[in-house]
Amino acid sequence: MQDSSPKPPRPPLPRIEDFPVHVTDNVRFADMDRQGHVNNAVYPTYFETGRVERIYDPDNGFQVEGCTTVLARIEIDFLKELRWPGTVEIGTAIAEIRRSSYVFSQAIFSDGACAARARSAMVLIDRATRKARPLPPELVERLNRILLKA
């Protein structure tokens, strides 16, 4: 029996302008699979490029003394094939700020079209205890600077 309940509407596709942080990455020949497009296992690497660029930014990064940040969850919607050769532009923003974690909203664009979108939950943990720590106010301030525009 098929489920006849109404499906929630899909969110609109993001635009690169929705993201305050933009970085580019190359589509490598090694990224391709047997079907001739970028393998789905490579998309998380592109998203990582966008996150790490901001997390470790020397002026506005998200590092906290005595702590590290770990990826706790990633959700990816694959929307369009990517092919070699080429480049991708990764848009990055903060979607949510929680007590000891924050969530990135990101999208990959190729030739102006959104090829994938993702949400990644990052947890701040104490290096010594390996337990989650509350986000300090100065980190919350930096996170607020790159909130998702849409």
Rosetta blueprint (number, residue, H / E / L):
1 M L
2 Q L
3 D L
4 S L
5 S L
6 P L
7 K L
8 P L
9 P L
10 R L
11 P L
12 P L
13 L L
14 P L
15 R L
16 I H
17 E H
18 D H
19 F L
20 P L
21 V E
22 H E
23 V E
24 T E
25 D E
26 N E
27 V E
28 R L
29 F H
30 A H
31 D H
32 M E
33 D L
34 R L
35 Q L
36 G L
37 H L
38 V E
39 N L
40 N L
41 A L
42 V L
43 Y H
44 P H
45 T H
46 Y H
47 F H
48 E H
49 T H
50 G H
51 R H
52 V H
53 E H
54 R H
55 I H
56 Y L
57 D L
58 P L
59 D L
60 N L
61 G L
62 F L
63 Q L
64 V L
65 E L
66 G L
67 C E
68 T E
69 T E
70 V E
71 L E
72 A E
73 R E
74 I E
75 E E
76 I E
77 D E
78 F E
79 L L
80 K L
81 E L
82 L L
83 R L
84 W L
85 P L
86 G E
87 T E
88 V E
89 E E
90 I E
91 G E
92 T E
93 A E
94 I E
95 A E
96 E E
97 I E
98 R L
99 R L
100 S L
101 S E
102 Y E
103 V E
104 F E
105 S E
106 Q E
107 A E
108 I E
109 F E
110 S E
111 D L
112 G L
113 A E
114 C E
115 A E
116 A E
117 R E
118 A E
119 R E
120 S E
121 A E
122 M E
123 V E
124 L E
125 I E
126 D E
127 R L
128 A L
129 T L
130 R L
131 K L
132 A E
133 R L
134 P L
135 L L
136 P L
137 P H
138 E H
139 L H
140 V H
141 E H
142 R H
143 L H
144 N H
145 R L
146 I L
147 L E
148 L L
149 K L
150 A L
